[in-house]
């Protein structure tokens, strides 16, 4: 993923989070309140955290 695409994804993720925290629902919100968009955002964030932890463990360098 190039840097511009990554920045757009992060901006979109932040918009999705802000909408949901404000109590708004999107087209992907399930009737019971589960949202596939939010789930994807959370999984992407966790994947970045996991990758940074793995790189730190492997290289000893922090701040990825």
N, C-alpha and C positions, 0 to 999 in steps of 0.2 A: 504494500500500500504506500503510495507516495505521500509526501508531507501535506500537500493541499487536500487530498482526499481524507487523510487522517484528521486534519483540522476541521473539515466540514462534518465528519462523523462525530467528533467531539462536541461541536456546536449543536448539532441535531440532538445528541444525547442529552446535553444540558437543557435544551428546550423541552424535551420529553419529560425529564425529571421535574422541571419547573411547573409544567402544566399539571402533572399528577399531584405534586405537592400543593398546588393551589386548589385541588379538588375537582379539576376538569377531567373528563373522560375522553378517550380517543376512539377511533373506529375499531381498534383492536382490543379494547377493554371487554372482558367477558361480563356477562350479567352478574356474576358473583363478585366482581371487582378485580379479578386477575387480568393482567395485561401482558401480552406477548412482547410488545415494544419495550416495556419496562424491564422485562426479564432479559431481553437481549442487551439492554444497556448495562444491567447489573453483571451479566456474564462477561461483557467486554471489559468492564472495569476490573473485575476479578482476574481476568486473563492477563491484563497489564500488570497488576500487582504480583501475580504469580511469576510472570516473566522477569520482572525486576528482581524479585527475591532469588530466582534461579541464577540470574546473571551475577548478583552480588555474592551468592554462595560459591559460584564457580570462579569468579575473578577476584573477589575481595574488594571490589570497587563499589562504593555506594553512590546513590544519586542518579540511577538510571531513569 
